[in-house]
């Protein structure tokens, strides 16, 4: 697919500079070092003039706790770029027990100018530049991994951040743990002029998207596409082709986009896997993307599902 890397989150601008991670303590003292702040997984945005772009702060900004871990994201034009988390501050509300599917709130910090606000990455991903989206995805994904892997998987003891944030080491048994990415197949299943869409019960009313599912150990991409499609809808799939991939930092997946050829159209849904599925003609899919279908709400901009569907409609899959 010619423009596969135009998908959201694929365009980070930083040189990851893995050879500099052992020297992070010196780099963070550099006058050129800047830091991306994240609060509750939300990156800090500069919303001046209604825009949305990442805001890079001095590493010594008062919004950071003195002992906040610093992740070396890489360098840009030779200048170090870090990421640090911001703790809750006095007066901020507790996190919602059941957060909304899409949180569009922009939250200000009392120590920062009004135009700098924290925003949910899922809500702003389509408005960010390719570079900002990719850089934010890296920061969010690595912090999500640290939050879920605070203890050694070998002995159960507390582990510590190491290698400028790109490794956790266990002082008790010496085991080392590295960031993981969970592979997920997402399928553009076609039958003639029609596309197979499905929906989960947790999604907003009317939202339909491509089928998707996690890969299992010992499974090829093609086998995962066929298995997930059959498990969810009862549709058998023949030929499978890779199209594009997308880092998906919610919390840390790699979406592997594929095209699959359906061998039949009969649907037998598994209610534990999916709430509904339907075949949609090209004409109806175009109407849905334009907001003109009375039933179907399309997947949101920035998601690889939307990216693949738009290119199918424009005959740009090859």
Secondary structure by P-SEA (a helix, b strand, c coil): ccccccccccccccccccccccaaaaaaacccbbbbbbccccccccccccbbbbbbccccccccccccccccccccccbbbbbbbbccccccccccccccccccbbbbbccccccbbbbccccccccccaaaaaaaaaaaaaaaaaaacccccccccbbbbcccccbbbbccccccccbbbbbbbbbbcccccbbbbbccccccccccccccccccccccaaaaaaaaaaacccccccbbbbcccccccccbbbbbbbbbbbcccccccccccccbbbbbcaaaaaaaaacccccccccccccaaaaaaaaaaacccc
